[in-house]
Amino acid sequence: MVMLAIVAMSADGKSKKKQQQQLFPDGTPIPAWFSDTTRVDVAQLGKQYVITDYGVLAGDSTLVQTEAIQAVIDRAASEGGGVIVVPRGTFMSGSLFFKQGTHLQIREGGKLKGSDRIRHFRLLDSRMEGQSIKYFAALVNADGVDGFTITGPGTIDGNGHLYWEEFWIRRQYNRQCTNLEAMRPRLTYISNSKNVTVQDVRLINSPFWTNHVYHSDHVRYLGCYIYAPTENVFAAEPKRGAPSSDAIDIDFCHDVLVHGCYMNVNDDAVVLKGGKGTWADKDPKNGPNYNVIIEDCTYGKVHGCLTLGSESLHDRNIILRRCKAEDANRVLWLKMRPDTPQHYEYVTVEDFTGNCGSFLVVRPWTQFFKPEDRTDMPLSQCNNIRLSNIRMSCKNFFDVGTSDKYRLLDFTFENCDVQDEARAFDKSMIENTVIKNIIINGESIK
C-alpha cells in the first residue's frame, strides 16, 4: 500500500502536509469507507422479532423448524422489516431466506444450527465454484437484500459432520469425486446485495464453504470467528478435516473489507472467485474482484491465507495487511488454471508475521480442469505483486513455478526478513523483479 501526502498552502504561502491519503496498489485512493469498522447498532435496525415469541419452539434442539423460522422472517418483511433474533438456546433449521429490510441477530448463548439432511435445503438457481448453476441453498441466504446484517455474539453452526463423512466416503469409492457430487449446503450465501455487514458472530462447522458472497459490493466482515475442524472428522482416515470449508469466498465483487477476523478451516481462508473455463470471460454472470482489503486478521490452520483462484478471472487492487499466521500452509496463493484466462494484478501483502509452509505460491492448478480450443485465448498473467514488511518462518518462502500458460512480471520484495528452509528464492524466474532489503536466513539478498 502507498501513502500519498496531500499538500496544502499555509497562510504565509508555505506548503505543509495536511494529511496522508492511503492508496490502492495501482495508485488510486482508498475510499474512507474502508476505514469505517464501526459496528452496526442493532437497535437502529427496526423492530426485533425474537423467534420464540412468534411460534418457534424452545427446548428441543433436534427439531427442524425451518418453516416456523421462515414465517418470522416473512412476517417481519411484511410489516416493514426488522431484526430476526435467535435467543439463548439451539434452534435447528434448513435453508432460510432473508428479504429486504430484514436482518439476523444471534444473541449470546444462541445458536442457529443447520440440519444434517440435505433435503431440508432448497435446490434452486445459484452460484457454485465459478458457475451459475442449480445448487442447494445455504443455511442463511440473502439475495438482493441491500443493507443486510448478521450480528452476534452467538453462533451459526453448520452441523457439518455427516456431510463431511459422506464426502470422504465418496472419495474412498471414487478418488475423482468432485465437490458438487457430494451434496452439501454452505453456511451463508449473500448475493446481488450492497452495504452488507457480518459482525462479531461465530460461524462454525460449515458442511461446505462457510461464507460465500456473490456479485455484491460494500460488504464488511468484522470481528468474526470462522472455524471448521482440520482433522478427525472421518474415523477411517483420521487426518481428514472438514472438506472445502473455505472461510470467505468473494465471487465477482468489489469494495469488500475483512477486518479483525479469526479463521481456521480445512481449506483456504479468503478466496477470490469469479468464473472458470476457457470461455469464462465471455459470460456476463462471471466477473472481476477489485478493491478488497483483508486486515488485522489472525489465521489458525488454513490452506491459504489469501488465495486467488482456482475459479477466478481478473483480480485487481487486493491488499492483505497487518495479519498473523499461526499455522498456514500458504500465505499468498496464486492458482493458475490452464483452461481459464486469468489476470491477477496490483496485489499487496504487507506487515505480515508468523509461521507458514510456503509464503508465496504461484503454480498451475490442474484439478478437474477442462481445456477447450480457443484461437484467441488470452495469456494469463500476474503482475505488480508486492510483498513488504514480512517477518516469517517458512518452509518455502518462494514457491514459484513458471509455465507457457502464464506470465509473471513486476514483483517487488521489500523489507522482508524470513527464515526459509527451502532456500529457493530466485528473482530471475519473474520478469522485472525488484528486491529491497531482503534477508533470508540472516543473509542479505542482492
C-alpha positions in Angstrom: 0.0 0.0 0.0 1.2 3.5 -0.8 0.7 6.7 1.3 0.2 9.9 -0.7 1.0 13.1 1.1 -1.7 15.7 0.5 -0.1 19.2 0.4 -1.9 22.4 1.4 -0.8 26.0 1.4 -0.5 27.8 4.8 -1.4 31.5 5.2 2.2 32.6 4.6 2.3 30.7 1.3 4.5 27.8 2.6 3.4 24.3 1.9 2.6 21.9 4.6 1.3 18.3 4.9 -2.4 18.3 5.6 -3.0 14.5 5.7 -1.9 11.3 4.2 -4.1 9.5 1.7 -3.9 5.8 1.6 -3.7 4.3 -1.9 -4.6 1.0 -3.5 -1.7 -0.8 -5.2 -2.5 0.8 -8.6 -2.3 4.3 -7.1 -6.0 5.1 -6.8 -7.2 6.5 -3.5 -8.7 4.1 -0.9 -12.2 5.4 -0.1 -12.9 6.4 3.5 -15.5 3.6 3.7 -12.6 1.1 4.2 -11.6 2.8 7.4 -15.0 2.5 9.0 -15.1 -0.6 11.2 -17.9 0.9 13.4 -20.3 -1.9 14.3 -23.9 -1.7 13.2 -26.2 -0.8 16.0 -28.9 -3.5 16.1 -31.2 -1.2 18.0 -31.4 1.1 15.0 -32.4 -1.7 12.6 -36.1 -1.7 13.5 -38.4 -3.9 15.5 -36.9 -7.0 17.0 -38.6 -10.3 16.3 -37.5 -12.8 18.9 -38.3 -16.1 17.2 -39.6 -17.8 20.3 -42.3 -15.0 20.6 -43.6 -16.0 17.2 -44.2 -19.7 17.2 -40.6 -21.1 17.2 -40.3 -23.7 20.0 -37.5 -23.6 22.5 -36.0 -26.6 24.4 -35.8 -29.2 21.6 -32.5 -28.7 19.6 -33.2 -31.7 17.4 -36.5 -30.3 16.0 -36.1 -28.9 12.5 -38.1 -25.6 12.5 -37.4 -24.2 9.0 -41.0 -23.2 8.3 -41.6 -21.6 11.6 -38.4 -19.5 11.5 -39.1 -18.6 7.8 -42.6 -17.4 8.9 -41.0 -15.0 11.3 -38.8 -13.6 8.5 -41.7 -13.3 6.2 -43.8 -11.5 8.9 -41.1 -9.0 9.6 -40.7 -8.2 5.9 -44.5 -7.7 5.5 -44.5 -5.4 8.5 -41.8 -3.1 7.2 -38.7 -5.0 8.2 -36.8 -5.7 11.4 -34.3 -8.0 13.2 -34.9 -11.7 13.4 -33.5 -12.6 16.8 -32.2 -16.0 17.8 -32.3 -16.0 21.7 -30.3 -18.3 24.0 -30.7 -21.9 23.0 -30.2 -24.1 19.9 -32.6 -23.9 17.0 -32.3 -26.2 14.0 -33.3 -25.2 10.5 -32.9 -25.8 6.8 -32.4 -23.1 4.3 -33.7 -19.6 5.4 -34.3 -16.7 3.0 -34.0 -13.1 4.3 -35.8 -10.3 2.5 -35.3 -6.6 2.0 -35.4 -4.8 5.4 -34.8 -7.9 7.5 -31.6 -8.8 9.4 -30.4 -11.6 11.6 -29.0 -11.4 15.2 -27.8 -14.3 17.2 -27.7 -13.4 20.9 -25.2 -14.5 23.5 -25.8 -18.2 24.0 -27.9 -18.5 20.9 -27.3 -20.9 18.1 -28.8 -21.3 14.7 -27.9 -24.8 13.7 -28.2 -26.3 10.2 -30.0 -29.6 9.6 -27.7 -32.6 8.7 -30.2 -33.7 6.0 -29.7 -32.1 2.5 -33.5 -32.5 1.9 -34.0 -29.5 4.2 -32.1 -27.2 1.8 -33.9 -25.9 -1.3 -32.4 -26.7 -4.7 -32.5 -23.5 -6.8 -30.6 -21.3 -9.3 -27.4 -20.4 -7.5 -23.7 -19.9 -7.9 -21.1 -22.5 -7.0 -17.4 -23.0 -7.9 -17.3 -20.2 -10.6 -20.5 -21.4 -12.3 -24.1 -20.2 -12.3 -25.9 -23.5 -11.8 -28.7 -25.1 -9.8 -27.4 -25.8 -6.4 -28.5 -26.1 -2.8 -29.3 -23.0 -0.8 -27.2 -22.1 2.2 -28.5 -22.1 5.7 -28.7 -18.3 5.7 -29.5 -16.7 2.3 -29.9 -13.1 1.3 -30.4 -12.3 -2.4 -30.9 -8.6 -3.4 -31.1 -7.6 0.3 -29.3 -4.2 0.5 -28.2 -3.2 4.0 -28.4 -6.8 5.2 -26.7 -7.5 8.5 -25.8 -10.6 10.5 -24.7 -9.9 14.1 -23.5 -11.9 17.0 -22.2 -12.6 19.5 -23.9 -16.0 19.2 -23.2 -18.9 16.7 -24.3 -20.1 13.3 -23.4 -23.8 13.3 -23.5 -25.7 10.0 -23.6 -29.1 11.8 -21.4 -30.5 9.1 -20.2 -33.8 10.5 -22.4 -36.2 8.5 -21.8 -34.2 5.3 -18.0 -34.4 5.8 -18.2 -38.1 6.4 -20.2 -38.7 3.3 -17.8 -36.7 1.2 -14.8 -38.7 2.4 -16.7 -42.0 1.9 -17.4 -40.9 -1.7 -13.7 -40.1 -2.1 -12.8 -43.5 -0.9 -15.1 -45.0 -3.5 -14.1 -42.6 -6.3 -10.9 -40.6 -5.9 -12.1 -38.2 -8.7 -15.3 -37.3 -6.8 -15.8 -33.6 -7.1 -17.3 -31.2 -4.6 -20.5 -30.9 -6.4 -21.1 -34.7 -6.4 -21.2 -34.6 -2.6 -24.4 -32.6 -1.9 -23.6 -30.1 0.9 -25.0 -26.7 1.8 -23.0 -23.6 2.5 -23.4 -21.7 5.8 -24.2 -18.3 4.4 -24.8 -17.1 0.8 -25.2 -13.4 0.1 -25.8 -12.3 -3.5 -26.7 -9.2 -5.5 -26.6 -7.0 -2.4 -25.0 -3.8 -1.2 -23.9 -2.4 2.1 -23.8 -5.7 3.9 -22.2 -6.3 7.4 -21.5 -9.6 9.1 -20.1 -8.8 12.5 -19.0 -10.4 15.8 -20.6 -13.7 15.1 -19.3 -17.3 15.3 -19.5 -19.1 12.0 -18.6 -22.8 12.5 -18.7 -26.3 11.2 -20.0 -25.5 7.7 -20.7 -28.5 5.5 -19.2 -26.7 2.5 -17.9 -23.1 2.0 -18.6 -21.1 5.2 -19.3 -17.7 3.7 -20.0 -17.0 0.0 -20.7 -13.5 -1.3 -21.5 -13.1 -5.0 -22.0 -10.1 -7.2 -22.1 -7.7 -4.3 -20.3 -4.6 -3.1 -19.5 -2.7 0.1 -19.5 -5.9 2.2 -17.8 -6.0 5.6 -16.8 -8.9 7.7 -15.9 -7.5 11.1 -14.6 -9.4 14.1 -16.0 -12.8 13.0 -14.8 -16.2 14.3 -14.7 -18.7 11.5 -13.9 -22.3 12.2 -14.1 -25.8 10.8 -12.0 -28.8 12.1 -8.9 -29.7 10.2 -8.7 -33.3 11.2 -10.5 -36.2 12.9 -13.8 -35.9 11.1 -13.6 -39.3 9.4 -12.8 -42.3 11.5 -11.4 -44.3 8.6 -8.8 -41.6 7.8 -8.3 -39.5 11.0 -6.1 -36.9 9.2 -9.1 -35.8 7.2 -10.8 -32.4 8.1 -13.9 -30.6 7.0 -13.6 -30.6 3.2 -13.8 -27.4 1.3 -14.8 -25.4 4.3 -13.4 -22.1 2.9 -13.8 -19.2 5.4 -14.9 -16.4 3.0 -15.3 -16.8 -0.8 -15.5 -13.5 -2.6 -17.1 -14.0 -6.1 -17.4 -11.2 -8.6 -17.5 -8.4 -6.0 -15.9 -5.1 -5.3 -15.3 -3.0 -2.2 -15.0 -5.8 0.4 -13.4 -5.4 3.8 -12.4 -8.3 6.1 -11.3 -6.8 9.4 -10.2 -8.4 12.7 -11.4 -11.9 11.9 -10.1 -15.3 13.1 -10.0 -18.0 10.5 -9.2 -21.7 11.0 -10.7 -24.0 8.3 -9.7 -27.1 6.4 -9.2 -25.2 3.1 -8.4 -21.7 2.0 -9.3 -18.7 4.2 -10.2 -15.7 2.0 -10.6 -16.8 -1.6 -11.3 -14.7 -4.7 -13.6 -16.4 -7.2 -15.3 -15.1 -10.4 -15.6 -17.8 -13.0 -13.8 -20.7 -14.6 -13.4 -22.3 -18.0 -11.9 -21.4 -21.4 -14.8 -19.1 -22.2 -15.5 -17.8 -18.7 -14.5 -14.2 -19.6 -17.4 -14.1 -22.1 -20.1 -15.0 -19.6 -21.8 -11.9 -18.0 -22.6 -13.8 -14.9 -18.8 -14.0 -14.2 -16.6 -11.1 -13.5 -13.7 -9.4 -11.6 -13.0 -8.7 -8.0 -11.5 -5.4 -7.2 -10.9 -3.2 -4.2 -10.6 -5.9 -1.5 -8.8 -5.4 1.8 -8.1 -8.1 4.4 -6.5 -6.6 7.5 -5.8 -7.2 11.2 -6.8 -10.9 11.0 -5.3 -14.0 12.6 -5.1 -17.3 10.8 -5.0 -20.7 12.6 -4.6 -23.7 10.3 -5.6 -22.9 6.8 -4.5 -24.0 3.3 -4.1 -20.4 2.1 -4.5 -17.1 3.9 -5.3 -15.3 0.6 -6.0 -17.3 -2.5 -6.7 -16.0 -6.0 -8.4 -18.8 -7.8 -9.0 -21.6 -8.6 -12.1 -20.1 -10.2 -11.0 -16.5 -10.8 -10.7 -14.3 -13.8 -9.5 -10.8 -13.0 -8.5 -9.6 -9.5 -7.1 -6.1 -9.0 -6.3 -3.9 -6.0 -6.2 -6.6 -3.4 -4.5 -5.8 0.0 -3.6 -8.3 2.8 -2.1 -6.3 5.7 -1.3 -6.4 9.4 -2.1 -10.1 9.8 -0.6 -13.1 11.6 -0.4 -16.7 10.5 -0.1 -19.3 13.3 -0.1 -22.4 11.1 -0.9 -21.6 7.5 0.1 -23.9 4.7 0.5 -20.9 2.4 0.1 -17.1 2.7 -0.4 -15.7 -0.9 -1.5 -18.4 -3.3 -1.9 -17.6 -7.0 -3.7 -20.5 -8.6 -3.2 -20.6 -12.4 -5.8 -22.6 -14.3 -4.5 -23.7 -17.8 -8.1 -23.7 -19.0 -9.1 -20.2 -17.9 -7.9 -16.7 -18.9 -6.7 -15.2 -15.6 -5.2 -11.8 -14.7 -4.1 -11.1 -11.1 -2.6 -7.6 -10.7 -1.9 -5.0 -8.1 -1.8 -7.3 -5.1 0.0 -6.2 -1.9 0.8 -8.3 1.2 2.4 -6.2 3.9 3.1 -6.2 7.6 2.7 -10.0 7.9 4.2 -12.2 10.6 4.1 -15.8 11.8 4.7 -19.3 10.5 3.8 -21.0 7.2 4.7 -23.7 4.8 5.0 -21.6 1.7 4.7 -17.9 1.7 4.3 -17.0 -2.0 2.9 -19.8 -4.2 2.4 -19.5 -8.0 1.7 -22.8 -9.6 -0.6 -24.3 -12.3 -3.9 -25.5 -10.9 -5.0 -28.6 -12.7 -7.6 -30.3 -10.5 -10.7 -31.0 -12.5 -9.9 -28.6 -15.4 -11.2 -28.9 -18.9 -9.2 -27.0 -21.6 -11.1 -26.3 -24.8 -9.9 -25.0 -28.2 -9.9 -21.2 -28.4 -7.9 -19.4 -31.0 -8.0 -16.0 -29.2 -7.3 -17.4 -25.7 -5.5 -14.7 -23.7 -2.3 -15.5 -22.0 -2.8 -15.4 -18.2 -0.7 -13.0 -16.2 0.3 -12.0 -12.7 1.8 -8.5 -12.4 2.5 -5.8 -9.9 2.6 -8.1 -6.9 4.2 -6.6 -3.8 5.4 -8.2 -0.6 6.7 -5.9 2.0 7.5 -5.8 5.7 7.4 -9.6 6.1 8.7 -11.4 9.2 8.1 -15.1 8.8 9.4 -18.5 9.4 8.8 -20.5 6.3 9.5 -23.9 4.8 9.5 -22.3 1.4 9.3 -18.5 1.1 9.4 -18.5 -2.8 7.3 -21.5 -4.1 7.1 -20.4 -7.7 6.8 -22.3 -10.9 6.9 -21.0 -14.5 4.7 -22.1 -17.4 4.0 -21.3 -21.0 0.4 -20.8 -19.9 1.1 -17.6 -17.9 3.4 -14.7 -17.5 4.9 -13.3 -14.2 6.3 -9.8 -14.1 6.8 -6.8 -11.9 7.0 -8.5 -8.5 8.5 -6.4 -5.6 10.0 -7.9 -2.4 10.8 -5.2 0.1 11.9 -5.3 3.8 11.5 -9.0 4.2 13.3 -10.9 7.0 12.5 -14.6 6.8 13.7 -18.0 7.8 13.4 -20.2 4.7 14.2 -23.9 4.8 13.9 -24.4 1.0 16.3 -21.5 0.1 14.6 -21.4 -3.3 14.4 -17.6 -3.9 15.3 -16.9 -7.5 14.4 -13.4 -8.8 15.3 -14.5 -12.3 12.1 -16.6 -12.5 10.0 -13.4 -12.6 10.4 -10.6 -15.1 11.4 -7.2 -13.6 11.7 -8.5 -10.1 12.7 -5.7 -7.6 14.3 -6.6 -4.3 15.0 -4.1 -1.5 16.4 -5.1 1.9 15.7 -8.8 1.7 17.2 -11.0 4.4 16.8 -14.8 4.1 18.3 -16.9 6.9 20.3 -14.0 8.1 21.9 -13.2 4.7 21.2 -10.2 2.6 19.9 -11.0 -0.9 21.0 -8.9 -3.8 
